[in-house]
């Protein structure tokens, strides 16, 4: 299910309403950062923590590539689809920078 930016902002606000009364700035900031990385991804060394499409930059390689990350066939480990010859590889073993997950376009 894809979500346009307006719907995403409304969902973000609904998720934040519970925090607005007590002004827990750190909780509000963390929630915003988690949600905005879907809309405005930034490069990080943090490994993917949920399935989705991610931009990936390997060390020493100039061009980033778009990778799908999903659960493994046997267990729930997150696996990156690197294509042939390696195909699915545990994200814990993939070194580089990540940006995402990305929300698919509407």
Phi and psi in degrees as GROMACS dihedral restraints (atoms count N, CA, C in turn):
[ dihedral_restraints ]
;  ai    aj    ak    al  type     phi  dphi    fc
    3     4     5     6     1   -88.8    20    10
    4     5     6     7     1   159.3    20    10
    6     7     8     9     1  -134.9    20    10
    7     8     9    10     1   128.6    20    10
    9    10    11    12     1   -77.6    20    10
   10    11    12    13     1   169.7    20    10
   12    13    14    15     1   -61.9    20    10
   13    14    15    16     1   -40.6    20    10
   15    16    17    18     1   -59.8    20    10
   16    17    18    19     1   -47.0    20    10
   18    19    20    21     1   -64.4    20    10
   19    20    21    22     1   -37.1    20    10
   21    22    23    24     1   -65.6    20    10
   22    23    24    25     1   -42.8    20    10
   24    25    26    27     1   -64.1    20    10
   25    26    27    28     1   -40.8    20    10
   27    28    29    30     1   -62.5    20    10
   28    29    30    31     1   -42.0    20    10
   30    31    32    33     1   -65.8    20    10
   31    32    33    34     1   -38.8    20    10
   33    34    35    36     1   -61.5    20    10
   34    35    36    37     1   -46.7    20    10
   36    37    38    39     1   -61.4    20    10
   37    38    39    40     1   -45.1    20    10
   39    40    41    42     1   -58.6    20    10
   40    41    42    43     1   -38.0    20    10
   42    43    44    45     1   -70.4    20    10
   43    44    45    46     1   -25.7    20    10
   45    46    47    48     1   -90.1    20    10
   46    47    48    49     1   -21.5    20    10
   48    49    50    51     1   -51.4    20    10
   49    50    51    52     1   -38.9    20    10
   51    52    53    54     1   -64.3    20    10
   52    53    54    55     1   -27.2    20    10
   54    55    56    57     1   -88.7    20    10
   55    56    57    58     1   -20.1    20    10
   57    58    59    60     1   -65.8    20    10
   58    59    60    61     1   -31.2    20    10
   60    61    62    63     1   -67.5    20    10
   61    62    63    64     1   -37.1    20    10
   63    64    65    66     1   -99.9    20    10
   64    65    66    67     1     0.2    20    10
   66    67    68    69     1    53.6    20    10
   67    68    69    70     1    43.2    20    10
   69    70    71    72     1   -78.3    20    10
   70    71    72    73     1    86.4    20    10
   72    73    74    75     1   -57.2    20    10
   73    74    75    76     1   -41.2    20    10
   75    76    77    78     1   -64.6    20    10
   76    77    78    79     1   -39.5    20    10
   78    79    80    81     1   -68.2    20    10
   79    80    81    82     1   -41.9    20    10
   81    82    83    84     1   -63.5    20    10
   82    83    84    85     1   -45.7    20    10
   84    85    86    87     1   -61.8    20    10
   85    86    87    88     1   -43.5    20    10
   87    88    89    90     1   -62.6    20    10
   88    89    90    91     1   -42.1    20    10
   90    91    92    93     1   -63.5    20    10
   91    92    93    94     1   -44.4    20    10
   93    94    95    96     1   -62.4    20    10
   94    95    96    97     1   -45.7    20    10
   96    97    98    99     1   -62.4    20    10
   97    98    99   100     1   -40.9    20    10
   99   100   101   102     1   -62.7    20    10
  100   101   102   103     1   -44.1    20    10
  102   103   104   105     1   -74.9    20    10
  103   104   105   106     1   -37.4    20    10
  105   106   107   108     1   -70.7    20    10
  106   107   108   109     1   -22.9    20    10
  108   109   110   111     1   -64.5    20    10
  109   110   111   112     1   -17.8    20    10
  111   112   113   114     1   -75.2    20    10
  112   113   114   115     1   -32.1    20    10
  114   115   116   117     1   -93.1    20    10
  115   116   117   118     1   -44.6    20    10
  117   118   119   120     1  -125.5    20    10
  118   119   120   121     1    79.9    20    10
  120   121   122   123     1   -68.9    20    10
  121   122   123   124     1   145.7    20    10
  123   124   125   126     1  -127.5    20    10
  124   125   126   127     1   152.9    20    10
  126   127   128   129     1   -68.8    20    10
  127   128   129   130     1   137.3    20    10
  129   130   131   132     1  -151.0    20    10
  130   131   132   133     1   158.1    20    10
  132   133   134   135     1   -85.8    20    10
  133   134   135   136     1    -6.7    20    10
  135   136   137   138     1   -66.3    20    10
  136   137   138   139     1   131.0    20    10
  138   139   140   141     1   -72.9    20    10
  139   140   141   142     1   152.4    20    10
  141   142   143   144     1   -55.8    20    10
  142   143   144   145     1   140.3    20    10
  144   145   146   147     1  -119.1    20    10
  145   146   147   148     1     5.4    20    10
  147   148   149   150     1  -155.2    20    10
  148   149   150   151     1   158.2    20    10
  150   151   152   153     1   -63.6    20    10
  151   152   153   154     1   154.8    20    10
  153   154   155   156     1   152.3    20    10
  154   155   156   157     1  -172.8    20    10
  156   157   158   159     1   -97.1    20    10
  157   158   159   160     1   133.6    20    10
  159   160   161   162     1  -131.4    20    10
  160   161   162   163     1   144.5    20    10
  162   163   164   165     1   -78.5    20    10
  163   164   165   166     1   140.9    20    10
  165   166   167   168     1  -135.5    20    10
  166   167   168   169     1   135.3    20    10
  168   169   170   171     1  -123.8    20    10
  169   170   171   172     1   115.6    20    10
  171   172   173   174     1   -78.0    20    10
  172   173   174   175     1   149.4    20    10
  174   175   176   177     1   -59.1    20    10
  175   176   177   178     1   133.0    20    10
  177   178   179   180     1    79.1    20    10
  178   179   180   181     1    -0.1    20    10
  180   181   182   183     1  -108.7    20    10
  181   182   183   184     1   126.9    20    10
  183   184   185   186     1   -72.8    20    10
  184   185   186   187     1   -39.5    20    10
  186   187   188   189     1   -92.8    20    10
  187   188   189   190     1   126.7    20    10
  189   190   191   192     1   -74.3    20    10
  190   191   192   193     1   160.9    20    10
  192   193   194   195     1  -131.5    20    10
  193   194   195   196     1   153.6    20    10
  195   196   197   198     1   -90.6    20    10
  196   197   198   199     1   124.3    20    10
  198   199   200   201     1  -122.4    20    10
  199   200   201   202     1   144.2    20    10
  201   202   203   204     1   -93.0    20    10
  202   203   204   205     1   132.7    20    10
  204   205   206   207     1  -116.4    20    10
  205   206   207   208     1   128.3    20    10
  207   208   209   210     1  -148.1    20    10
  208   209   210   211     1   177.1    20    10
  210   211   212   213     1   -75.5    20    10
  211   212   213   214     1   146.2    20    10
  213   214   215   216     1   -65.3    20    10
  214   215   216   217     1   165.1    20    10
  216   217   218   219     1   -74.0    20    10
  217   218   219   220     1   -30.3    20    10
  219   220   221   222     1   -96.5    20    10
  220   221   222   223     1   -38.5    20    10
  222   223   224   225     1  -134.2    20    10
  223   224   225   226     1  -168.0    20    10
  225   226   227   228     1   -99.7    20    10
  226   227   228   229     1    14.1    20    10
  228   229   230   231     1   -59.0    20    10
  229   230   231   232     1   143.1    20    10
  231   232   233   234     1   -80.1    20    10
  232   233   234   235     1   129.8    20    10
  234   235   236   237     1  -121.7    20    10
  235   236   237   238     1   137.2    20    10
  237   238   239   240     1   -97.4    20    10
  238   239   240   241     1   133.8    20    10
  240   241   242   243     1   -87.4    20    10
  241   242   243   244     1    98.7    20    10
  243   244   245   246     1   -88.4    20    10
  244   245   246   247     1    -2.0    20    10
  246   247   248   249     1    75.2    20    10
  247   248   249   250     1   179.6    20    10
  249   250   251   252     1   -62.7    20    10
  250   251   252   253     1   147.8    20    10
  252   253   254   255     1   -90.2    20    10
  253   254   255   256     1   -10.4    20    10
  255   256   257   258     1   -83.8    20    10
  256   257   258   259     1   -31.5    20    10
  258   259   260   261     1    54.2    20    10
  259   260   261   262     1  -123.2    20    10
  261   262   263   264     1   -77.9    20    10
  262   263   264   265     1   123.8    20    10
  264   265   266   267     1  -129.8    20    10
  265   266   267   268     1   137.3    20    10
  267   268   269   270     1   -55.3    20    10
  268   269   270   271     1   127.5    20    10
  270   271   272   273     1   -59.8    20    10
  271   272   273   274     1   -24.3    20    10
  273   274   275   276     1   -62.5    20    10
  274   275   276   277     1   -22.8    20    10
  276   277   278   279     1   -97.9    20    10
  277   278   279   280     1    -3.2    20    10
  279   280   281   282     1   -96.8    20    10
  280   281   282   283     1   112.6    20    10
  282   283   284   285     1   -93.7    20    10
  283   284   285   286     1   133.5    20    10
  285   286   287   288     1   152.9    20    10
  286   287   288   289     1  -165.3    20    10
  288   289   290   291     1  -109.2    20    10
  289   290   291   292     1   147.4    20    10
  291   292   293   294     1  -123.5    20    10
  292   293   294   295     1   152.2    20    10
  294   295   296   297     1  -142.8    20    10
  295   296   297   298     1   121.6    20    10
  297   298   299   300     1   142.1    20    10
  298   299   300   301     1  -167.1    20    10
  300   301   302   303     1   -74.2    20    10
  301   302   303   304     1   156.2    20    10
  303   304   305   306     1   -97.0    20    10
  304   305   306   307     1   141.8    20    10
  306   307   308   309     1   -82.9    20    10
  307   308   309   310     1   127.8    20    10
  309   310   311   312     1   -61.3    20    10
  310   311   312   313     1   147.9    20    10
  312   313   314   315     1   -65.3    20    10
  313   314   315   316     1   156.0    20    10
